[in-house]
Amino acid sequence: MATRRIIATEKTFLDKDDPIDENSSTAPAVPSQVIYKLLAFTFAMIVVPIGSYFLTVNTVFSGMSLFSLLHVIFTNIIQVTLRSPVV
């Protein structure tokens, strides 16, 4: 049978010292331009459809909410098709 080998001089994972030569990286994992672009697109995906609905229901279609709803649906379809990659 195998016996357990206990070596007191070995260091466990938690006991090991970090190498002194390595510098810790404090740079962000994602560039700030990517974060700003994601925030802008998220804002646009929420505000543009709702804003265009209320803008068109009161000004363009003068109270006919069905046409405004169709306008918003087509706007969302165009937004999705323009952003999806072509395979």
PDB file of N, CA, C and O in Angstrom:
ATOM      1  N   MET A   1       0.826  -1.181   0.000  1.00  0.00           N
ATOM      2  CA  MET A   1       0.000   0.000   0.000  1.00  0.00           C
ATOM      3  C   MET A   1       0.874   1.249   0.000  1.00  0.00           C
ATOM      4  O   MET A   1       2.000   1.267   0.498  1.00  0.00           O
ATOM      5  N   ALA A   2       0.312   2.254  -0.566  1.00  0.00           N
ATOM      6  CA  ALA A   2       1.051   3.515  -0.615  1.00  0.00           C
ATOM      7  C   ALA A   2       0.891   4.237   0.713  1.00  0.00           C
ATOM      8  O   ALA A   2      -0.166   4.205   1.343  1.00  0.00           O
ATOM      9  N   THR A   3       1.936   4.865   1.101  1.00  0.00           N
ATOM     10  CA  THR A   3       1.879   5.644   2.337  1.00  0.00           C
ATOM     11  C   THR A   3       1.960   7.124   1.998  1.00  0.00           C
ATOM     12  O   THR A   3       2.522   7.509   0.973  1.00  0.00           O
ATOM     13  N   ARG A   4       1.409   7.923   2.846  1.00  0.00           N
ATOM     14  CA  ARG A   4       1.424   9.362   2.632  1.00  0.00           C
ATOM     15  C   ARG A   4       2.796   9.905   2.993  1.00  0.00           C
ATOM     16  O   ARG A   4       3.350   9.596   4.047  1.00  0.00           O
ATOM     17  N   ARG A   5       3.321  10.709   2.107  1.00  0.00           N
ATOM     18  CA  ARG A   5       4.638  11.288   2.314  1.00  0.00           C
ATOM     19  C   ARG A   5       4.459  12.694   2.870  1.00  0.00           C
ATOM     20  O   ARG A   5       3.879  13.553   2.207  1.00  0.00           O
ATOM     21  N   ILE A   6       4.940  12.928   4.045  1.00  0.00           N
ATOM     22  CA  ILE A   6       4.834  14.240   4.674  1.00  0.00           C
ATOM     23  C   ILE A   6       6.215  14.872   4.675  1.00  0.00           C
ATOM     24  O   ILE A   6       7.158  14.363   5.282  1.00  0.00           O
ATOM     25  N   ILE A   7       6.306  15.977   3.987  1.00  0.00           N
ATOM     26  CA  ILE A   7       7.574  16.698   3.951  1.00  0.00           C
ATOM     27  C   ILE A   7       7.319  18.070   4.556  1.00  0.00           C
ATOM     28  O   ILE A   7       6.546  18.862   4.017  1.00  0.00           O
ATOM     29  N   ALA A   8       7.951  18.336   5.641  1.00  0.00           N
ATOM     30  CA  ALA A   8       7.714  19.579   6.360  1.00  0.00           C
ATOM     31  C   ALA A   8       8.368  20.773   5.676  1.00  0.00           C
ATOM     32  O   ALA A   8       7.982  21.913   5.933  1.00  0.00           O
ATOM     33  N   THR A   9       9.343  20.536   4.817  1.00  0.00           N
ATOM     34  CA  THR A   9      10.044  21.666   4.206  1.00  0.00           C
ATOM     35  C   THR A   9       9.334  22.202   2.968  1.00  0.00           C
ATOM     36  O   THR A   9       9.642  23.308   2.523  1.00  0.00           O
ATOM     37  N   GLU A  10       8.380  21.442   2.394  1.00  0.00           N
ATOM     38  CA  GLU A  10       7.658  21.928   1.218  1.00  0.00           C
ATOM     39  C   GLU A  10       6.683  23.026   1.626  1.00  0.00           C
ATOM     40  O   GLU A  10       6.060  22.966   2.686  1.00  0.00           O
ATOM     41  N   LYS A  11       6.565  24.029   0.760  1.00  0.00           N
ATOM     42  CA  LYS A  11       5.613  25.105   1.020  1.00  0.00           C
ATOM     43  C   LYS A  11       4.324  24.813   0.260  1.00  0.00           C
ATOM     44  O   LYS A  11       4.348  24.337  -0.874  1.00  0.00           O
ATOM     45  N   THR A  12       3.219  25.102   0.896  1.00  0.00           N
ATOM     46  CA  THR A  12       1.939  24.945   0.225  1.00  0.00           C
ATOM     47  C   THR A  12       1.723  26.131  -0.706  1.00  0.00           C
ATOM     48  O   THR A  12       2.545  27.044  -0.771  1.00  0.00           O
ATOM     49  N   PHE A  13       0.608  26.103  -1.423  1.00  0.00           N
ATOM     50  CA  PHE A  13       0.311  27.181  -2.371  1.00  0.00           C
ATOM     51  C   PHE A  13       0.192  28.523  -1.652  1.00  0.00           C
ATOM     52  O   PHE A  13       0.626  29.551  -2.173  1.00  0.00           O
ATOM     53  N   LEU A  14      -0.388  28.511  -0.471  1.00  0.00           N
ATOM     54  CA  LEU A  14      -0.562  29.756   0.271  1.00  0.00           C
ATOM     55  C   LEU A  14       0.729  30.230   0.912  1.00  0.00           C
ATOM     56  O   LEU A  14       0.893  31.425   1.160  1.00  0.00           O
ATOM     57  N   ASP A  15       1.641  29.317   1.180  1.00  0.00           N
ATOM     58  CA  ASP A  15       2.893  29.687   1.826  1.00  0.00           C
ATOM     59  C   ASP A  15       3.943  30.200   0.853  1.00  0.00           C
ATOM     60  O   ASP A  15       4.915  30.828   1.274  1.00  0.00           O
ATOM     61  N   LYS A  16       3.768  29.947  -0.428  1.00  0.00           N
ATOM     62  CA  LYS A  16       4.780  30.350  -1.402  1.00  0.00           C
ATOM     63  C   LYS A  16       4.829  31.865  -1.511  1.00  0.00           C
ATOM     64  O   LYS A  16       3.798  32.537  -1.488  1.00  0.00           O
ATOM     65  N   ASP A  17       6.024  32.383  -1.628  1.00  0.00           N
ATOM     66  CA  ASP A  17       6.213  33.822  -1.773  1.00  0.00           C
ATOM     67  C   ASP A  17       6.074  34.220  -3.229  1.00  0.00           C
ATOM     68  O   ASP A  17       6.437  33.461  -4.128  1.00  0.00           O
ATOM     69  N   ASP A  18       5.546  35.416  -3.457  1.00  0.00           N
ATOM     70  CA  ASP A  18       5.461  35.938  -4.815  1.00  0.00           C
ATOM     71  C   ASP A  18       6.852  36.337  -5.285  1.00  0.00           C
ATOM     72  O   ASP A  18       7.667  36.806  -4.491  1.00  0.00           O
ATOM     73  N   PRO A  19       7.124  36.153  -6.569  1.00  0.00           N
ATOM     74  CA  PRO A  19       8.423  36.578  -7.087  1.00  0.00           C
ATOM     75  C   PRO A  19       8.585  38.091  -6.960  1.00  0.00           C
ATOM     76  O   PRO A  19       7.642  38.848  -7.191  1.00  0.00           O
ATOM     77  N   ILE A  20       9.764  38.512  -6.599  1.00  0.00           N
ATOM     78  CA  ILE A  20      10.030  39.934  -6.395  1.00  0.00           C
ATOM     79  C   ILE A  20      10.166  40.660  -7.727  1.00  0.00           C
ATOM     80  O   ILE A  20       9.876  41.853  -7.808  1.00  0.00           O
ATOM     81  N   ASP A  21      10.602  39.964  -8.770  1.00  0.00           N
ATOM     82  CA  ASP A  21      10.882  40.604 -10.048  1.00  0.00           C
ATOM     83  C   ASP A  21       9.625  41.076 -10.774  1.00  0.00           C
ATOM     84  O   ASP A  21       9.701  42.017 -11.565  1.00  0.00           O
ATOM     85  N   GLU A  22       8.488  40.462 -10.532  1.00  0.00           N
ATOM     86  CA  GLU A  22       7.287  40.787 -11.285  1.00  0.00           C
ATOM     87  C   GLU A  22       6.625  42.049 -10.736  1.00  0.00           C
ATOM     88  O   GLU A  22       6.513  42.235  -9.525  1.00  0.00           O
ATOM     89  N   ASN A  23       6.190  42.910 -11.658  1.00  0.00           N
ATOM     90  CA  ASN A  23       5.433  44.094 -11.280  1.00  0.00           C
ATOM     91  C   ASN A  23       3.951  43.777 -11.407  1.00  0.00           C
ATOM     92  O   ASN A  23       3.525  43.088 -12.335  1.00  0.00           O
ATOM     93  N   SER A  24       3.181  44.285 -10.470  1.00  0.00           N
ATOM     94  CA  SER A  24       1.746  44.053 -10.554  1.00  0.00           C
ATOM     95  C   SER A  24       1.139  45.032 -11.552  1.00  0.00           C
ATOM     96  O   SER A  24       1.502  46.208 -11.592  1.00  0.00           O
ATOM     97  N   SER A  25       0.225  44.535 -12.342  1.00  0.00           N
ATOM     98  CA  SER A  25      -0.412  45.357 -13.359  1.00  0.00           C
ATOM     99  C   SER A  25      -1.633  46.044 -12.755  1.00  0.00           C
ATOM    100  O   SER A  25      -2.540  45.383 -12.249  1.00  0.00           O
ATOM    101  N   THR A  26      -1.648  47.369 -12.812  1.00  0.00           N
ATOM    102  CA  THR A  26      -2.785  48.126 -12.304  1.00  0.00           C
ATOM    103  C   THR A  26      -3.622  48.709 -13.436  1.00  0.00           C
ATOM    104  O   THR A  26      -4.531  49.504 -13.197  1.00  0.00           O
ATOM    105  N   ALA A  27      -3.315  48.312 -14.673  1.00  0.00           N
ATOM    106  CA  ALA A  27      -4.073  48.802 -15.822  1.00  0.00           C
ATOM    107  C   ALA A  27      -5.448  48.139 -15.845  1.00  0.00           C
ATOM    108  O   ALA A  27      -5.582  46.978 -15.458  1.00  0.00           O
ATOM    109  N   PRO A  28      -6.467  48.868 -16.293  1.00  0.00           N
ATOM    110  CA  PRO A  28      -7.792  48.240 -16.362  1.00  0.00           C
ATOM    111  C   PRO A  28      -7.822  47.130 -17.396  1.00  0.00           C
ATOM    112  O   PRO A  28      -7.089  47.164 -18.384  1.00  0.00           O
ATOM    113  N   ALA A  29      -8.673  46.152 -17.158  1.00  0.00           N
ATOM    114  CA  ALA A  29      -8.759  45.008 -18.064  1.00  0.00           C
ATOM    115  C   ALA A  29      -9.375  45.392 -19.397  1.00  0.00           C
ATOM    116  O   ALA A  29      -9.053  44.797 -20.425  1.00  0.00           O
ATOM    117  N   VAL A  30     -10.258  46.381 -19.389  1.00  0.00           N
ATOM    118  CA  VAL A  30     -10.933  46.831 -20.606  1.00  0.00           C
ATOM    119  C   VAL A  30     -10.616  48.311 -20.786  1.00  0.00           C
ATOM    120  O   VAL A  30     -10.711  49.078 -19.828  1.00  0.00           O
ATOM    121  N   PRO A  31     -10.242  48.728 -21.994  1.00  0.00           N
ATOM    122  CA  PRO A  31      -9.958  50.153 -22.213  1.00  0.00           C
ATOM    123  C   PRO A  31     -11.191  51.016 -21.953  1.00  0.00           C
ATOM    124  O   PRO A  31     -12.324  50.572 -22.141  1.00  0.00           O
ATOM    125  N   SER A  32     -10.959  52.241 -21.525  1.00  0.00           N
ATOM    126  CA  SER A  32     -12.071  53.124 -21.181  1.00  0.00           C
ATOM    127  C   SER A  32     -12.915  53.481 -22.395  1.00  0.00           C
ATOM    128  O   SER A  32     -14.111  53.734 -22.251  1.00  0.00           O
ATOM    129  N   GLN A  33     -12.327  53.507 -23.589  1.00  0.00           N
ATOM    130  CA  GLN A  33     -13.103  53.807 -24.795  1.00  0.00           C
ATOM    131  C   GLN A  33     -14.178  52.748 -25.035  1.00  0.00           C
ATOM    132  O   GLN A  33     -15.276  53.064 -25.495  1.00  0.00           O
ATOM    133  N   VAL A  34     -13.863  51.506 -24.726  1.00  0.00           N
ATOM    134  CA  VAL A  34     -14.836  50.421 -24.897  1.00  0.00           C
ATOM    135  C   VAL A  34     -15.994  50.599 -23.922  1.00  0.00           C
ATOM    136  O   VAL A  34     -17.153  50.402 -24.288  1.00  0.00           O
ATOM    137  N   ILE A  35     -15.686  50.969 -22.693  1.00  0.00           N
ATOM    138  CA  ILE A  35     -16.729  51.193 -21.693  1.00  0.00           C
ATOM    139  C   ILE A  35     -17.632  52.348 -22.113  1.00  0.00           C
ATOM    140  O   ILE A  35     -18.854  52.252 -22.000  1.00  0.00           O
ATOM    141  N   TYR A  36     -17.035  53.448 -22.602  1.00  0.00           N
ATOM    142  CA  TYR A  36     -17.833  54.600 -23.037  1.00  0.00           C
ATOM    143  C   TYR A  36     -18.730  54.240 -24.216  1.00  0.00           C
ATOM    144  O   TYR A  36     -19.880  54.676 -24.283  1.00  0.00           O
ATOM    145  N   LYS A  37     -18.208  53.449 -25.139  1.00  0.00           N
ATOM    146  CA  LYS A  37     -19.009  53.060 -26.295  1.00  0.00           C
ATOM    147  C   LYS A  37     -20.167  52.149 -25.871  1.00  0.00           C
ATOM    148  O   LYS A  37     -21.281  52.293 -26.376  1.00  0.00           O
ATOM    149  N   LEU A  38     -19.915  51.222 -24.959  1.00  0.00           N
ATOM    150  CA  LEU A  38     -20.989  50.359 -24.462  1.00  0.00           C
ATOM    151  C   LEU A  38     -22.068  51.161 -23.737  1.00  0.00           C
ATOM    152  O   LEU A  38     -23.259  50.900 -23.903  1.00  0.00           O
ATOM    153  N   LEU A  39     -21.643  52.139 -22.933  1.00  0.00           N
ATOM    154  CA  LEU A  39     -22.617  52.978 -22.244  1.00  0.00           C
ATOM    155  C   LEU A  39     -23.437  53.809 -23.224  1.00  0.00           C
ATOM    156  O   LEU A  39     -24.641  53.981 -23.039  1.00  0.00           O
ATOM    157  N   ALA A  40     -22.787  54.324 -24.267  1.00  0.00           N
ATOM    158  CA  ALA A  40     -23.497  55.127 -25.264  1.00  0.00           C
ATOM    159  C   ALA A  40     -24.522  54.281 -26.015  1.00  0.00           C
ATOM    160  O   ALA A  40     -25.652  54.722 -26.221  1.00  0.00           O
ATOM    161  N   PHE A  41     -24.142  53.076 -26.426  1.00  0.00           N
ATOM    162  CA  PHE A  41     -25.082  52.219 -27.143  1.00  0.00           C
ATOM    163  C   PHE A  41     -26.219  51.752 -26.236  1.00  0.00           C
ATOM    164  O   PHE A  41     -27.360  51.643 -26.685  1.00  0.00           O
ATOM    165  N   THR A  42     -25.922  51.479 -24.977  1.00  0.00           N
ATOM    166  CA  THR A  42     -26.973  51.097 -24.042  1.00  0.00           C
ATOM    167  C   THR A  42     -27.963  52.240 -23.855  1.00  0.00           C
ATOM    168  O   THR A  42     -29.176  52.032 -23.863  1.00  0.00           O
ATOM    169  N   PHE A  43     -27.435  53.444 -23.686  1.00  0.00           N
ATOM    170  CA  PHE A  43     -28.289  54.626 -23.561  1.00  0.00           C
ATOM    171  C   PHE A  43     -29.136  54.815 -24.812  1.00  0.00           C
ATOM    172  O   PHE A  43     -30.326  55.119 -24.725  1.00  0.00           O
ATOM    173  N   ALA A  44     -28.517  54.632 -25.979  1.00  0.00           N
ATOM    174  CA  ALA A  44     -29.244  54.811 -27.241  1.00  0.00           C
ATOM    175  C   ALA A  44     -30.318  53.743 -27.423  1.00  0.00           C
ATOM    176  O   ALA A  44     -31.395  54.034 -27.943  1.00  0.00           O
ATOM    177  N   MET A  45     -30.040  52.515 -27.003  1.00  0.00           N
ATOM    178  CA  MET A  45     -31.028  51.444 -27.159  1.00  0.00           C
ATOM    179  C   MET A  45     -32.239  51.664 -26.267  1.00  0.00           C
ATOM    180  O   MET A  45     -33.327  51.176 -26.575  1.00  0.00           O
ATOM    181  N   ILE A  46     -32.070  52.390 -25.166  1.00  0.00           N
ATOM    182  CA  ILE A  46     -33.188  52.631 -24.260  1.00  0.00           C
ATOM    183  C   ILE A  46     -33.910  53.932 -24.615  1.00  0.00           C
ATOM    184  O   ILE A  46     -35.138  53.958 -24.691  1.00  0.00           O
ATOM    185  N   VAL A  47     -33.162  54.996 -24.829  1.00  0.00           N
ATOM    186  CA  VAL A  47     -33.756  56.320 -24.987  1.00  0.00           C
ATOM    187  C   VAL A  47     -34.307  56.558 -26.390  1.00  0.00           C
ATOM    188  O   VAL A  47     -35.378  57.148 -26.532  1.00  0.00           O
ATOM    189  N   VAL A  48     -33.607  56.117 -27.421  1.00  0.00           N
ATOM    190  CA  VAL A  48     -34.030  56.414 -28.798  1.00  0.00           C
ATOM    191  C   VAL A  48     -35.398  55.810 -29.126  1.00  0.00           C
ATOM    192  O   VAL A  48     -36.242  56.531 -29.659  1.00  0.00           O
ATOM    193  N   PRO A  49     -35.669  54.533 -28.843  1.00  0.00           N
ATOM    194  CA  PRO A  49     -37.004  54.011 -29.170  1.00  0.00           C
ATOM    195  C   PRO A  49     -38.130  54.685 -28.381  1.00  0.00           C
ATOM    196  O   PRO A  49     -39.174  55.016 -28.943  1.00  0.00           O
ATOM    197  N   ILE A  50     -37.918  54.885 -27.085  1.00  0.00           N
ATOM    198  CA  ILE A  50     -38.968  55.510 -26.274  1.00  0.00           C
ATOM    199  C   ILE A  50     -39.153  56.968 -26.678  1.00  0.00           C
ATOM    200  O   ILE A  50     -40.280  57.446 -26.803  1.00  0.00           O
ATOM    201  N   GLY A  51     -38.045  57.669 -26.881  1.00  0.00           N
ATOM    202  CA  GLY A  51     -38.130  59.065 -27.296  1.00  0.00           C
ATOM    203  C   GLY A  51     -38.755  59.227 -28.664  1.00  0.00           C
ATOM    204  O   GLY A  51     -39.537  60.151 -28.886  1.00  0.00           O
ATOM    205  N   SER A  52     -38.418  58.333 -29.585  1.00  0.00           N
ATOM    206  CA  SER A  52     -39.006  58.446 -30.922  1.00  0.00           C
ATOM    207  C   SER A  52     -40.498  58.131 -30.896  1.00  0.00           C
ATOM    208  O   SER A  52     -41.259  58.694 -31.683  1.00  0.00           O
ATOM    209  N   TYR A  53     -40.927  57.245 -30.007  1.00  0.00           N
ATOM    210  CA  TYR A  53     -42.363  56.974 -29.893  1.00  0.00           C
ATOM    211  C   TYR A  53     -43.112  58.234 -29.463  1.00  0.00           C
ATOM    212  O   TYR A  53     -44.079  58.640 -30.107  1.00  0.00           O
ATOM    213  N   PHE A  54     -42.657  58.850 -28.369  1.00  0.00           N
ATOM    214  CA  PHE A  54     -43.366  60.025 -27.872  1.00  0.00           C
ATOM    215  C   PHE A  54     -43.223  61.216 -28.814  1.00  0.00           C
ATOM    216  O   PHE A  54     -44.134  62.040 -28.903  1.00  0.00           O
ATOM    217  N   LEU A  55     -42.111  61.320 -29.508  1.00  0.00           N
ATOM    218  CA  LEU A  55     -41.939  62.402 -30.474  1.00  0.00           C
ATOM    219  C   LEU A  55     -42.894  62.238 -31.652  1.00  0.00           C
ATOM    220  O   LEU A  55     -43.524  63.204 -32.082  1.00  0.00           O
ATOM    221  N   THR A  56     -43.002  61.024 -32.169  1.00  0.00           N
ATOM    222  CA  THR A  56     -43.861  60.818 -33.336  1.00  0.00           C
ATOM    223  C   THR A  56     -45.343  60.776 -32.987  1.00  0.00           C
ATOM    224  O   THR A  56     -46.170  61.164 -33.812  1.00  0.00           O
ATOM    225  N   VAL A  57     -45.702  60.319 -31.797  1.00  0.00           N
ATOM    226  CA  VAL A  57     -47.125  60.254 -31.449  1.00  0.00           C
ATOM    227  C   VAL A  57     -47.708  61.656 -31.308  1.00  0.00           C
ATOM    228  O   VAL A  57     -48.881  61.867 -31.615  1.00  0.00           O
ATOM    229  N   ASN A  58     -46.918  62.604 -30.856  1.00  0.00           N
ATOM    230  CA  ASN A  58     -47.444  63.952 -30.646  1.00  0.00           C
ATOM    231  C   ASN A  58     -47.223  64.880 -31.831  1.00  0.00           C
ATOM    232  O   ASN A  58     -48.032  65.783 -32.046  1.00  0.00           O
ATOM    233  N   THR A  59     -46.170  64.695 -32.601  1.00  0.00           N
ATOM    234  CA  THR A  59     -45.867  65.655 -33.662  1.00  0.00           C
ATOM    235  C   THR A  59     -46.191  65.120 -35.053  1.00  0.00           C
ATOM    236  O   THR A  59     -46.906  65.777 -35.810  1.00  0.00           O
ATOM    237  N   VAL A  60     -45.687  63.962 -35.397  1.00  0.00           N
ATOM    238  CA  VAL A  60     -45.815  63.468 -36.766  1.00  0.00           C
ATOM    239  C   VAL A  60     -47.198  62.874 -37.012  1.00  0.00           C
ATOM    240  O   VAL A  60     -47.857  63.218 -37.994  1.00  0.00           O
ATOM    241  N   PHE A  61     -47.640  61.982 -36.124  1.00  0.00           N
ATOM    242  CA  PHE A  61     -48.887  61.265 -36.358  1.00  0.00           C
ATOM    243  C   PHE A  61     -50.068  61.846 -35.585  1.00  0.00           C
ATOM    244  O   PHE A  61     -51.159  61.278 -35.634  1.00  0.00           O
ATOM    245  N   SER A  62     -49.892  62.922 -34.897  1.00  0.00           N
ATOM    246  CA  SER A  62     -50.929  63.687 -34.169  1.00  0.00           C
ATOM    247  C   SER A  62     -51.905  62.801 -33.388  1.00  0.00           C
ATOM    248  O   SER A  62     -53.111  62.819 -33.634  1.00  0.00           O
ATOM    249  N   GLY A  63     -51.367  62.034 -32.450  1.00  0.00           N
ATOM    250  CA  GLY A  63     -52.193  61.273 -31.524  1.00  0.00           C
ATOM    251  C   GLY A  63     -52.525  59.860 -31.940  1.00  0.00           C
ATOM    252  O   GLY A  63     -53.179  59.158 -31.168  1.00  0.00           O
ATOM    253  N   MET A  64     -52.120  59.397 -33.102  1.00  0.00           N
ATOM    254  CA  MET A  64     -52.414  58.028 -33.528  1.00  0.00           C
ATOM    255  C   MET A  64     -51.270  57.123 -33.065  1.00  0.00           C
ATOM    256  O   MET A  64     -50.224  57.038 -33.708  1.00  0.00           O
ATOM    257  N   SER A  65     -51.495  56.455 -31.941  1.00  0.00           N
ATOM    258  CA  SER A  65     -50.414  55.699 -31.310  1.00  0.00           C
ATOM    259  C   SER A  65     -50.045  54.440 -32.086  1.00  0.00           C
ATOM    260  O   SER A  65     -48.924  53.955 -31.935  1.00  0.00           O
ATOM    261  N   LEU A  66     -50.929  53.894 -32.905  1.00  0.00           N
ATOM    262  CA  LEU A  66     -50.608  52.688 -33.665  1.00  0.00           C
ATOM    263  C   LEU A  66     -49.492  52.963 -34.666  1.00  0.00           C
ATOM    264  O   LEU A  66     -48.567  52.161 -34.795  1.00  0.00           O
ATOM    265  N   PHE A  67     -49.566  54.077 -35.368  1.00  0.00           N
ATOM    266  CA  PHE A  67     -48.515  54.413 -36.325  1.00  0.00           C
ATOM    267  C   PHE A  67     -47.190  54.685 -35.620  1.00  0.00           C
ATOM    268  O   PHE A  67     -46.124  54.329 -36.122  1.00  0.00           O
ATOM    269  N   SER A  68     -47.267  55.318 -34.456  1.00  0.00           N
ATOM    270  CA  SER A  68     -46.047  55.571 -33.689  1.00  0.00           C
ATOM    271  C   SER A  68     -45.426  54.268 -33.215  1.00  0.00           C
ATOM    272  O   SER A  68     -44.204  54.123 -33.208  1.00  0.00           O
ATOM    273  N   LEU A  69     -46.259  53.329 -32.822  1.00  0.00           N
ATOM    274  CA  LEU A  69     -45.764  52.023 -32.396  1.00  0.00           C
ATOM    275  C   LEU A  69     -45.084  51.301 -33.555  1.00  0.00           C
ATOM    276  O   LEU A  69     -44.027  50.698 -33.375  1.00  0.00           O
ATOM    277  N   LEU A  70     -45.680  51.358 -34.736  1.00  0.00           N
ATOM    278  CA  LEU A  70     -45.057  50.737 -35.909  1.00  0.00           C
ATOM    279  C   LEU A  70     -43.731  51.407 -36.249  1.00  0.00           C
ATOM    280  O   LEU A  70     -42.777  50.740 -36.650  1.00  0.00           O
ATOM    281  N   HIS A  71     -43.674  52.716 -36.089  1.00  0.00           N
ATOM    282  CA  HIS A  71     -42.425  53.440 -36.330  1.00  0.00           C
ATOM    283  C   HIS A  71     -41.327  52.951 -35.386  1.00  0.00           C
ATOM    284  O   HIS A  71     -40.193  52.735 -35.814  1.00  0.00           O
ATOM    285  N   VAL A  72     -41.656  52.778 -34.111  1.00  0.00           N
ATOM    286  CA  VAL A  72     -40.667  52.322 -33.130  1.00  0.00           C
ATOM    287  C   VAL A  72     -40.234  50.893 -33.424  1.00  0.00           C
ATOM    288  O   VAL A  72     -39.056  50.569 -33.274  1.00  0.00           O
ATOM    289  N   ILE A  73     -41.147  50.038 -33.835  1.00  0.00           N
ATOM    290  CA  ILE A  73     -40.794  48.649 -34.163  1.00  0.00           C
ATOM    291  C   ILE A  73     -39.826  48.614 -35.336  1.00  0.00           C
ATOM    292  O   ILE A  73     -38.830  47.891 -35.300  1.00  0.00           O
ATOM    293  N   PHE A  74     -40.113  49.392 -36.376  1.00  0.00           N
ATOM    294  CA  PHE A  74     -39.206  49.421 -37.523  1.00  0.00           C
ATOM    295  C   PHE A  74     -37.860  50.042 -37.159  1.00  0.00           C
ATOM    296  O   PHE A  74     -36.827  49.628 -37.685  1.00  0.00           O
ATOM    297  N   THR A  75     -37.863  51.023 -36.272  1.00  0.00           N
ATOM    298  CA  THR A  75     -36.605  51.612 -35.814  1.00  0.00           C
ATOM    299  C   THR A  75     -35.755  50.573 -35.095  1.00  0.00           C
ATOM    300  O   THR A  75     -34.546  50.506 -35.314  1.00  0.00           O
ATOM    301  N   ASN A  76     -36.368  49.767 -34.245  1.00  0.00           N
ATOM    302  CA  ASN A  76     -35.622  48.724 -33.539  1.00  0.00           C
ATOM    303  C   ASN A  76     -35.111  47.656 -34.496  1.00  0.00           C
ATOM    304  O   ASN A  76     -33.997  47.159 -34.328  1.00  0.00           O
ATOM    305  N   ILE A  77     -35.900  47.300 -35.489  1.00  0.00           N
ATOM    306  CA  ILE A  77     -35.447  46.305 -36.470  1.00  0.00           C
ATOM    307  C   ILE A  77     -34.232  46.825 -37.223  1.00  0.00           C
ATOM    308  O   ILE A  77     -33.277  46.083 -37.453  1.00  0.00           O
ATOM    309  N   ILE A  78     -34.263  48.089 -37.605  1.00  0.00           N
ATOM    310  CA  ILE A  78     -33.121  48.673 -38.316  1.00  0.00           C
ATOM    311  C   ILE A  78     -31.903  48.734 -37.409  1.00  0.00           C
ATOM    312  O   ILE A  78     -30.791  48.458 -37.858  1.00  0.00           O
ATOM    313  N   GLN A  79     -32.089  49.091 -36.134  1.00  0.00           N
ATOM    314  CA  GLN A  79     -30.965  49.134 -35.201  1.00  0.00           C
ATOM    315  C   GLN A  79     -30.313  47.765 -35.063  1.00  0.00           C
ATOM    316  O   GLN A  79     -29.087  47.657 -35.075  1.00  0.00           O
ATOM    317  N   VAL A  80     -31.114  46.730 -34.933  1.00  0.00           N
ATOM    318  CA  VAL A  80     -30.573  45.381 -34.734  1.00  0.00           C
ATOM    319  C   VAL A  80     -29.867  44.894 -35.988  1.00  0.00           C
ATOM    320  O   VAL A  80     -28.795  44.296 -35.897  1.00  0.00           O
ATOM    321  N   THR A  81     -30.449  45.139 -37.159  1.00  0.00           N
ATOM    322  CA  THR A  81     -29.824  44.641 -38.390  1.00  0.00           C
ATOM    323  C   THR A  81     -28.550  45.394 -38.728  1.00  0.00           C
ATOM    324  O   THR A  81     -27.651  44.819 -39.342  1.00  0.00           O
ATOM    325  N   LEU A  82     -28.442  46.653 -38.353  1.00  0.00           N
ATOM    326  CA  LEU A  82     -27.214  47.397 -38.633  1.00  0.00           C
ATOM    327  C   LEU A  82     -26.074  46.973 -37.720  1.00  0.00           C
ATOM    328  O   LEU A  82     -24.911  47.061 -38.112  1.00  0.00           O
ATOM    329  N   ARG A  83     -26.381  46.516 -36.516  1.00  0.00           N
ATOM    330  CA  ARG A  83     -25.334  46.134 -35.587  1.00  0.00           C
ATOM    331  C   ARG A  83     -24.932  44.677 -35.673  1.00  0.00           C
ATOM    332  O   ARG A  83     -23.844  44.322 -35.218  1.00  0.00           O
ATOM    333  N   SER A  84     -25.758  43.826 -36.235  1.00  0.00           N
ATOM    334  CA  SER A  84     -25.416  42.404 -36.284  1.00  0.00           C
ATOM    335  C   SER A  84     -24.376  42.156 -37.372  1.00  0.00           C
ATOM    336  O   SER A  84     -24.485  42.702 -38.470  1.00  0.00           O
ATOM    337  N   PRO A  85     -23.367  41.334 -37.073  1.00  0.00           N
ATOM    338  CA  PRO A  85     -22.328  41.060 -38.075  1.00  0.00           C
ATOM    339  C   PRO A  85     -22.853  40.180 -39.204  1.00  0.00           C
ATOM    340  O   PRO A  85     -23.717  39.327 -39.000  1.00  0.00           O
ATOM    341  N   VAL A  86     -22.324  40.402 -40.370  1.00  0.00           N
ATOM    342  CA  VAL A  86     -22.714  39.610 -41.539  1.00  0.00           C
ATOM    343  C   VAL A  86     -21.905  38.327 -41.534  1.00  0.00           C
ATOM    344  O   VAL A  86     -20.679  38.359 -41.435  1.00  0.00           O
ATOM    345  N   VAL A  87     -22.588  37.200 -41.641  1.00  0.00           N
ATOM    346  CA  VAL A  87     -21.903  35.904 -41.593  1.00  0.00           C
ATOM    347  C   VAL A  87     -21.597  35.418 -42.981  1.00  0.00           C
ATOM    348  O   VAL A  87     -21.020  34.343 -43.146  1.00  0.00           O
TER     349      VAL A  87
END
